[in-house]
Each structure stands twice: as structure tokens, then as C-alpha cells.
Amino acid sequence: MSLRKTLLTATVLSALSLPAFAESVKIGVPTWTGAQAIAHVLGAVVEHRIGGEVEFVPGNNATIFQAMDQGKGDIDVHPDVWLPNQESFTKEYVDGKGTVSLSSNPYAGNQGFCVSKDFAAANSITDIADLGRPDVAALMDSDGNGKGEMWIGAPGWASANVNEVKVRDYGLLDFIEPIRAEESVKTARIKDSIAKGEGYAFYCYEPHAVWYMFDVVMLSEPTFDPAKYIMIQPSDDADWYEKSSVATKDDLKEVQIAWSNSLPERSPAIAEFFQRFSLTADDVSNFAFEISGKGRDPAEVAKEWIDANPERVDAWLGL
């Protein structure tokens, strides 16, 4: 064989041994810690096991779902879809337009309202109705406006809308001021209130780092009753607040990832991984604690976890 043919053959074989292109994905990153943690686990597997390229794109639920719907690759995946909280989006884009796919491997989420264990014990607080006691509300009033503050969620959260309706329908509005702020504000306020021995109530959910960070307790609410849980989100009706009626605990949630239906064509290996991906609530609580509780880098925590759990990651990859 001539030198020219030998070099040509080697070049062709070399080209065949390499992937035609690096698969890529843009992962939406909502504001809550659990979602951030899951986003980085997804990204770590894509980067370190699939060999793909990852970009993290901050956004709220509406922005992420709209981008997945458009299918242009601006955002390809939502890492933490809570149902039925975000049902208005899944009904539109999964059931209606058929532009987004939802994982069939959810973990369970539980939502409610919390106070510190010390505050609860000192003031006999066990139920959500106890926050409407004048003596309790006064202990939660840090700004002197006559009402106790309660964090109900961050701007853009569907759950914050539910909680705003709940405060009204539980008869707490005369005593409690519902506050919307970023989750970091809530975490700082919990820490400060415990240090000062003050009262503070806040929307809480499992999984979450808060269970590892502070001694808190979830208050009881009326048992979930679908007849007393009529929630209309702002994306469905501008008069959502007036038309909604929620006077019962939330049912347990199903939480999973969602991705754009344009992804399998662009990055089939990544899309197949997403179809098999699954976590437990304990997994997510641990991730969240490492990130928000210990202040560790999410990418470092995610890489450490996938290195320590090769069998689970292999299963996600169909190996």
C-alpha cells in the first residue's frame, strides 16, 4: 500500500472513531435550591458520563416552559416540575400543544407551613390556625405594623399563589401578612429569628435543606379535600385570586423533570438519559443541604455524588 493510501485510510478510521458532534443541552435553573441541585446533577452526568456540553440558564417556570415549547434550544429542560402546582404549564405544553415531555419517574413532595420547634413549643403552636391567635401574631410582628409576617414563597412560584389564597381562606389575613421574597431572604430570616428567639412562620416543603439546617416543625392543616381545593393560577385567569378557594392542606406532590420534544432529535443520548432519570426526596434534601446549608458549589456536589453512585448513574444511562 502506498504512503498516500496508508495516510488516507488512517484518517478515515480516525474520523469514524470520533463522535460526529458533541451533544449539548441548556438546563433551566429556577430559584429554589432543590431545582438548582437537580439541574447540576443532570449537567454533571451529561458532561462527565455522556461527554456532552451543558449550559445553565436561570429562569422562572413560565420562561422555562415557553422556551421548551419553542424548541429552539434556548432552554431544553426543567429540572423540578411540581404537580399539581405547575399543572397550568403541563396542561398547556404537555397535554395541549404536545411540545414538552414529562418524566414518568417522580419523587414525592410535601408542602405546608413551618415554625421553629422552640417557638412552637413555647407557645403551643401545632396547627395553622394557631397563627391566627393574637398573642402568636404579635410575636411574629417584626416591623410593628400589627401583623405577623409569613413567607409564602418567591415571586413567580405557583405555590406562592396557592399560599396567598390559603392565608385568606384560613381566616389569617387580619393577623398575618403574606410576604413574597427570594428564598435566600427567608433562610436568613429563619436563622435570625431563631438566634433572637423571635416568632417567624414560612412556607416549607420536603425535600429541602431547611430540615437539616434548622430545628423546624410543619404545622398541621385540614386534611386534603379536593372539594375545598379550587385553585386557579394567574396564567389561566386574571381574576385568579377572587375565583380561587383553598382551605385544605395540599395533596402530596409528584415532582419530576420535563424536557422539550425537540431535544431527542438534537441530542438523542441526553434525551434517553432524561427518560430514565430518577431521584428520591432524600437525595434532593441532601443535595440542597450541601449547597445552601454548607455553601458548597452545586457543580462540585453533583460531581461528587455521581462519582459515589456509579450503579445508579449507569442505570440512568441504560448500561
Phi, psi and omega in degrees: 000137181289162179299322182296315179293323179298315179295321181294316179298317179297322180294316180296314179298321178297318181295321181292335182278351181256150176295146182296327179200158177275124177293149183220158180208143174249119187259123176291143181232097174293177189280335186282150190297320180301318179294320179297320180296312181296320178304318182284332173294314176303313182296321181295319178294317179299315183287312191266339181249324180268336182080023181266180180253140184231139171230132179263129185237109178297145178181161176270178185302315182298315181298315183294315180294321179297319179292319177297321179298318181293331173069022182266000180088010178291319169216129186256337187213143170256124188276351190204074182271115180266124177241137013270008183309315183259025185297331180298327179283317182291326177296322182286312191262331179270304183281321185277287184283337180067030182260352183229141176254147181245136179298151176256016181238069183279160166249164185271136176240143180235132183239150177185206179231140185235158167221169177290151180298322180295316180296319179296315182293320183290337186235017177052049180258117179230335187237156179303328181296335180295337179290345177270001175286132182305323181293322179289314180302321180297324179288344180259003183269096183270344182251003174073021181267006177091359178231145175281145181270142173222123178285125183252358180137176182269157175304135179093351179278131175298324180296328179295325176294317177300315183294327177296320177293319180299316180304319178292311188281345171275001178073031185258353188299331179287346185239335187239136174257114179287130184244131171253129179198165178298154186297330179298327178294316178299314182299317179297322181290323176300311181300315182293318182293322178292318180297324183266357181070029181264165176272144177199134178240151184203151172296133181222159181203158176244133006278153178189151181293338186302331182290338177263340186273322186223160173273097182234163181224140177273132181282150177285153176223166174305139182305141182309129179222110183302333180291336180255015181234082180249098185243125176244125182275154180304331180290344180259333185199129179296336179263034185303319185294317181289328185270350181270154177209111182227111180226046182203158177296150173294145172290160174302143185263157167253126185239128183207178177265162175222148181218159181290138179288354175275348184294316182304325180288324183276321184218076187298322181294321179294318180297320178295321176299315180300323181295330182264346187299137176203146176225167172253165177298323178296320176305311186292320177299319178296315178302312184298321180294316179300322185279304185272329181282319182256353178072027181276159179289127182302321180295322179293316179298316181296315180296319179298319182291315182292329176292328182273350183230057185297326182293319179293319180292322177302318180297319177299329183267004178072027183262000000 
